[in-house]
Amino acid sequence: MKKRQQTYKPLRIIIAGGGTGGHVFPAIAIASALKKKAYNATILFVGAKDRLEMKQVPAAGFRIIGLDIAGLQRRFTWKNFLVPWKLLKSLSGAKQIIKRFKPDIVIGVGGYASGPVLWTAAKQRIPVVIQEQNSFPGITNRILGKKAGKICVAYDGMETYFKKEKIYVTGNPVRENLLDLKGLREKAMEHFGLSAGGPVLLVTGGSLGARSINEAVHYGLPDLLRNGIRLIWQTGQFYHEHIRETLPALPENQVCISAFIDNMHYAYAAADVVVSRAGAIAVSEICVAGVPAIFIPSPNVAEDHQTKNAMALVNQQAAMMLKDDEARERLPEAVLELIFNEEKKQRMREKMAGLAYRNAADVIAGVALGMTTEKDQ
């Protein structure tokens, strides 16, 4: 009897979520890892209209569709009244996208668009993978976790929120170009227009910016510059114009200020110390880059999870931490204490190396592709 030839159809994969760099760049890293493992896979991103992913995903070479969706604001605003209507609209949009694209699997990375797409996929019995970045998952992922087939997490002890048999401890994926920064410092300094002659401080409050960090740097800028520190300062779009208008004339080739840094691998390659919020992806990237850090956790997050993220490193002597409300008074002194202390910086680098997950995107891609194999069996 003639053996029937087996044919394989190309995989179709949706990656849903975004909103901030902390969701977008890990999603792109996962997509890149998937393409390496399944080169003929067709990948579609679904994000939120007018958010960061609508620019960054196409720039990385992937197709994206935007849903008209937003989350509840913590402060009272009329925009909150639109949320239920936008949720219903996005559920309808997600249903249409899945009907047309016919995905074999859907991966959720968190953010506004993740919920409607994963919920719709699960209802249609399409395999779902969740990538949970934080030590404390949001309510959407806790609900969706009951329907997901597998859940990739960055922290131990997540059995409190998800079924143990679904959990894979993978770490958080980081941008591929952060994995090898050796030999890039000179080019990075040139990229940011900085001269040699002093240590480099990188300041970032994330893609949206952080008021307390910006105020602390603004306040301490004379001391930092007087000590010869070079500064790469990502202000965030909301604060950028105001900061530019209120700063005095700055020394040439000593400060680079921008609303957003596209080439973060150069920023980490140049930096001797970084000041940052303690979002899960920021912490993961800093560990992989091996840059001594001072974390200032945001107080405006569920269950204070940024403090927990930072303390995971502080407890291992791999980083320093300041509270948000003490940043203005203490940050300049803390920077000066760390940036000129070579022994302390080296100890932090060594401790960070043991906490870094360097192949998280590759592992998550393997978990997802494993689900498509199980589906076909």
C-alpha positions in Angstrom: 0.0 0.0 0.0 1.3 3.4 -0.9 2.3 5.5 2.1 0.4 8.8 2.2 2.7 11.8 2.2 2.2 14.0 5.2 1.9 17.7 4.5 2.5 20.6 6.9 0.6 23.8 6.8 2.5 27.0 7.9 1.7 28.0 11.5 -0.5 31.1 12.1 0.3 32.8 15.3 -1.3 35.9 17.0 0.6 37.8 19.6 -1.7 40.1 21.6 -1.0 43.0 23.9 1.1 46.1 24.3 0.6 49.6 25.6 4.1 50.3 27.0 7.6 49.2 26.1 7.4 46.7 28.9 4.9 44.8 26.9 5.9 45.6 23.3 9.6 44.8 23.3 9.2 41.4 25.0 6.5 40.6 22.4 8.8 41.4 19.6 11.5 39.3 21.1 9.1 36.3 21.3 8.1 36.9 17.7 11.7 36.9 16.5 12.4 33.7 18.4 9.3 32.1 16.9 10.5 33.0 13.4 13.9 31.3 14.0 12.2 28.1 15.2 9.4 28.1 12.6 10.7 30.2 9.7 7.5 29.8 7.7 5.2 30.9 10.5 2.9 33.8 9.8 2.7 36.1 12.8 0.1 38.8 13.4 0.2 41.3 16.3 -2.9 42.7 17.8 -2.4 45.9 19.9 -4.2 49.0 21.0 -4.7 51.9 18.6 -2.5 54.9 19.1 -0.2 53.1 21.5 3.6 52.4 21.2 3.1 49.0 19.5 1.6 50.6 16.4 5.0 52.2 15.6 7.4 49.7 17.1 6.0 46.4 15.8 6.0 47.5 12.1 9.5 48.9 12.6 10.6 45.4 13.7 9.1 43.9 10.5 5.8 42.5 11.7 2.2 43.2 10.8 -0.1 44.6 13.4 -3.8 45.4 13.7 -5.0 47.9 16.3 -8.1 47.6 18.5 -9.9 50.6 19.9 -9.5 49.8 23.6 -8.4 51.5 26.8 -8.1 50.7 30.4 -9.6 52.3 33.5 -7.7 55.3 34.8 -6.9 55.3 38.5 -8.0 58.9 38.8 -11.6 60.0 38.1 -12.0 61.0 34.5 -14.9 61.1 32.0 -12.8 58.7 29.8 -13.6 55.9 32.2 -17.3 56.0 31.0 -16.1 55.0 27.6 -14.3 51.8 28.8 -17.3 49.4 28.8 -18.3 50.5 25.2 -14.7 50.2 24.0 -14.4 46.7 25.6 -17.5 45.5 23.8 -16.2 47.0 20.5 -12.8 45.4 21.0 -14.3 42.0 21.7 -16.2 42.3 18.4 -13.0 43.3 16.7 -11.1 40.4 18.2 -13.7 38.0 17.0 -13.4 39.3 13.5 -9.6 39.2 13.5 -9.6 35.6 14.7 -12.3 34.6 12.2 -10.2 36.0 9.3 -6.7 35.1 10.4 -7.5 31.6 11.8 -4.6 31.3 14.3 -3.2 28.0 15.4 -2.2 29.6 18.7 -2.6 33.0 20.5 0.1 34.4 22.8 -0.8 37.1 25.3 1.9 39.5 26.6 -0.3 41.7 28.8 -1.7 45.2 28.1 -5.1 46.4 26.9 -5.4 44.4 23.8 -4.4 41.1 25.3 -7.6 40.4 27.2 -10.2 40.6 24.4 -8.1 38.6 22.0 -7.2 35.8 24.5 -10.8 35.6 25.8 -12.1 35.2 22.3 -9.5 32.6 21.3 -10.1 30.6 24.4 -13.9 30.5 23.8 -13.2 29.1 20.3 -10.9 26.5 21.8 -7.8 27.9 20.2 -4.7 27.2 22.3 -3.7 30.1 24.5 -0.3 30.9 26.1 0.1 33.7 28.7 3.4 35.5 29.3 3.1 36.9 32.8 5.9 39.4 33.6 5.2 40.3 37.1 5.4 38.6 40.5 1.8 39.8 41.0 -0.5 39.2 38.0 -3.2 41.6 37.1 -6.9 40.6 37.4 -7.2 40.1 33.6 -4.4 37.5 33.5 -5.7 35.8 36.7 -9.1 35.3 34.9 -7.5 34.3 31.6 -5.1 31.9 33.4 -8.0 29.6 34.0 -8.5 29.2 30.2 -4.9 29.3 29.1 -3.1 26.0 28.3 0.3 27.2 29.5 1.6 30.2 31.5 5.2 31.4 31.2 6.3 33.3 34.3 9.4 35.2 35.5 9.1 34.5 39.2 8.9 31.4 41.5 5.8 31.0 43.7 3.2 31.8 41.0 1.2 28.7 42.1 -0.8 31.2 44.3 -2.4 32.6 41.1 -2.2 29.8 38.5 -2.5 26.0 38.4 0.9 24.5 39.0 0.8 22.1 36.0 0.3 25.1 33.6 3.3 27.1 34.8 6.7 27.3 33.1 9.4 29.5 34.8 11.1 31.1 31.8 12.1 34.5 32.9 11.1 37.6 30.9 12.2 38.0 27.3 14.4 41.0 26.5 15.4 42.7 23.2 17.8 40.5 21.3 20.4 43.2 20.8 20.9 43.5 24.6 22.4 40.0 24.8 25.8 41.0 23.7 27.0 44.6 24.4 30.7 44.0 24.3 32.7 46.4 22.3 29.8 48.9 21.8 30.7 51.5 24.3 32.7 53.8 22.0 30.1 53.7 19.3 27.4 54.2 21.9 29.1 57.3 23.3 29.3 58.7 19.7 25.6 57.8 19.1 24.5 60.0 22.1 27.0 62.7 21.3 28.9 62.3 24.6 32.6 62.9 25.2 34.9 60.6 27.1 36.3 61.7 30.4 33.7 60.7 33.0 31.3 58.0 34.0 27.9 57.7 32.3 24.6 57.8 34.0 21.5 56.5 32.2 18.1 57.7 33.6 14.8 56.3 32.4 11.3 56.3 33.7 10.1 53.9 31.0 8.5 54.8 27.7 5.9 57.0 29.5 8.3 58.8 31.8 8.3 59.2 35.6 7.7 62.6 37.2 9.6 61.9 40.5 12.7 60.6 38.7 12.7 63.6 36.3 12.3 66.0 39.2 15.1 64.3 41.1 17.5 64.5 38.2 16.5 68.1 37.4 17.2 69.0 41.1 20.5 67.2 41.3 21.8 68.0 37.8 24.3 70.7 38.9 26.0 68.3 41.3 26.1 65.5 38.7 27.6 67.7 36.0 30.1 69.3 38.5 31.5 65.8 39.2 32.1 65.1 35.5 29.2 62.7 35.0 27.9 62.2 31.5 24.1 61.9 31.3 21.7 60.0 29.0 18.2 61.1 30.1 15.0 59.6 28.8 12.3 61.9 30.0 9.2 60.4 28.5 7.1 62.2 25.9 4.8 63.9 28.5 7.6 65.6 30.4 10.1 66.3 27.6 9.1 69.8 26.5 8.8 71.1 30.0 12.2 69.8 31.0 13.8 71.3 27.9 12.3 74.7 28.6 13.3 74.8 32.2 16.9 73.6 32.0 19.8 76.1 31.9 22.5 76.0 29.2 24.2 72.6 29.4 27.8 71.7 28.8 28.5 70.5 25.3 28.9 66.7 24.8 28.0 66.0 28.5 24.2 65.5 28.4 21.8 63.8 25.9 18.1 64.4 26.6 15.4 62.7 24.6 11.7 61.8 25.1 12.3 58.2 24.0 15.4 56.1 23.3 15.0 53.8 20.3 18.5 52.2 20.7 18.4 51.0 24.3 21.3 48.6 23.6 23.5 51.6 23.0 22.2 53.3 26.2 23.1 50.2 28.3 26.4 49.8 26.5 27.4 53.3 27.4 26.1 53.3 31.0 28.1 52.8 34.2 24.9 53.2 36.3 21.2 53.2 35.5 18.4 54.9 37.4 15.1 53.3 36.5 11.6 52.3 37.5 11.3 48.7 38.5 8.9 47.3 36.0 9.4 43.6 35.4 10.9 44.0 31.9 13.1 46.9 33.0 14.5 44.8 35.8 15.1 41.8 33.4 16.8 44.0 30.8 19.1 45.6 33.4 20.1 42.2 34.7 20.9 40.9 31.2 22.8 44.1 30.4 24.7 43.9 33.7 24.4 47.6 34.5 24.6 48.6 38.3 21.2 50.0 39.1 19.3 52.3 41.4 15.6 51.4 41.2 12.8 53.8 42.1 9.6 51.7 42.1 6.4 53.3 40.9 3.9 53.7 43.8 1.0 53.6 41.3 0.9 49.9 40.5 -1.2 47.0 41.9 0.0 45.3 45.1 3.2 47.5 45.0 4.7 44.9 42.6 7.5 47.1 41.4 8.9 47.3 44.9 8.8 43.5 45.0 10.6 43.3 41.7 13.4 45.7 42.9 13.7 43.9 46.3 14.4 40.6 44.5 17.7 42.2 43.4 18.4 44.4 46.5 18.2 41.3 48.8 20.9 39.7 46.7 23.0 42.9 46.8 22.6 43.2 43.0 21.0 46.7 43.1 20.0 49.7 45.2 16.5 51.1 45.8 15.0 54.4 46.8 11.4 55.1 47.6 9.5 57.3 45.1 8.8 60.1 47.7 12.5 60.3 48.7 14.0 60.3 45.2 14.3 64.1 45.0 16.4 64.5 48.2 18.4 61.3 48.0 19.0 60.4 44.3 21.9 62.7 43.5 23.8 61.5 46.6 23.0 57.9 45.8 24.3 58.2 42.2 27.5 59.8 43.3 28.0 57.2 46.0 27.6 54.3 43.5 29.0 55.6 40.2 32.5 56.2 41.6 32.6 53.0 43.7 34.2 50.4 41.4 34.2 47.6 43.9 30.4 48.0 44.6 29.6 48.2 40.9 31.6 45.0 40.2 29.8 43.2 43.0 26.4 44.2 41.5 27.4 43.0 38.1 28.4 39.6 39.4 25.2 39.2 41.4 23.1 40.3 38.4 24.7 37.7 36.2 23.3 35.0 38.4 19.8 36.5 38.1 19.6 37.1 34.4 17.5 34.9 32.0 19.3 35.3 28.7 17.2 32.9 26.6 13.7 33.6 27.9 12.2 34.5 24.4 13.6 31.2 23.0 12.1 29.1 25.8 8.7 30.8 25.5 8.7 30.3 21.8 9.4 26.6 22.4 6.6 26.3 24.9 4.1 27.9 22.4 5.2 25.7 19.5 4.9 22.7 21.7 1.2 23.5 22.2 0.7 23.5 18.4 2.2 20.0 18.3 0.0 18.8 21.0 -3.0 20.2 19.2 -2.2 18.2 16.0 -1.8 14.9 17.8 
